[in-house]
Amino acid sequence: EEHEKYISDILQFNNQYRPSESDIILLENIKKYIDSNFPNGIEEKLSGLSEEELVETFKEIINDASGLMGVQISEINFFTPESKRDMFIFGFFRREDNSININLAMLLSGDTSIIKEQFFTVFHEMKHALQWAVVLNPENYYIPPEVVSEWAYNFLHYISCFENDEAYLKQPLEMDTFGLEEVLKGNISIDSLKEQLTK
């Protein structure tokens, strides 16, 4: 089956996060947004909020991310996990209705480290929304055609983390979004990515 072959192909790849020039500009803009809106750290700003304030703040963050990334979202949903499996999902982008979905149980857990992770999930999922927008209208974005076709194929053959964890992390769509997350968390420097571009 084509999907099975795709998984085995992905597992053989030694993929690395290599953002384009427009991606690096986007990363710099998001970093500026974080620094100016969360000068004392994300935890400080998000801890001590009531449940209602936390949900409202996350709606604002999602709308800010939408503006920063130049991608429109049709819906923002906060879901309550209904299965044991759902409990482990921080959030997801659903392309069928162009929605961003955030795990409400995690958001209201009272655990600052989980809430902080949810903050990065917003940008991770918004990048998926951007990837999908690129696939639908590539002429509107400065993304190399080979990347667009790679993403389009990956959306058709998306590998869930419950299916194969290693392939899930290595597939192009997730390599790109987790790369973005690592930069925003300060684990990858933007300067090192700029150096990659010149190589």
QUIMO-V269466 format. One line per field, one symbol per residue. ss: DSSP state (h for helix, s for strand, l for the rest). phi: phi as a letter, one per 30 degrees, with the letter a starting at -180 (. if undefined). psi: psi as a letter, one per 20 degrees, with the letter a starting at -180 (. if undefined). Layout:
# QUIMO-V269466
ss = ???
phi = ???
psi = ???
This chain:
# QUIMO-V269466
ss = lhhhhhhhhhhhllllllllhhhhhhhhhhhhhhhhhllllhhhhhllllhhhhhhhhhhhhhhhhhhhlllllsssssllllllhhhllssssllllssssshhhhllllhhhhhhhhhhhhhhhhhhhhhhhhhlhhhllllhhhhhhhhhhhhllllllllhhhhhhlhhhhhhhhhhhhhlllllhhhhhhhhhl
phi = .edddddddddddcdbdbddddddddddddddddddcbdcjdeedcdiddddddddddddddddddddcibdcdacbcccecbddddccdlaccdebhccbcdddddcdiceddddddedeeddddddddedddddbeddbcceeddedddeddddbdcddddadddedddeddeddddeeddddidbdddddddeddd
psi = qggghgghgghiqmqqonqrghghggghhggggghhhlhjqggghiqjqrgghgggghgggghghgghikppphqpqoqppirhghhjohrqpohhjlqpppohgghjhiohhghghhghhghghhhghggghghhmhiiqmpphhgghggghhhhlpoqhigogghghiqgghgghhggghghijipqhghhhhhhi.
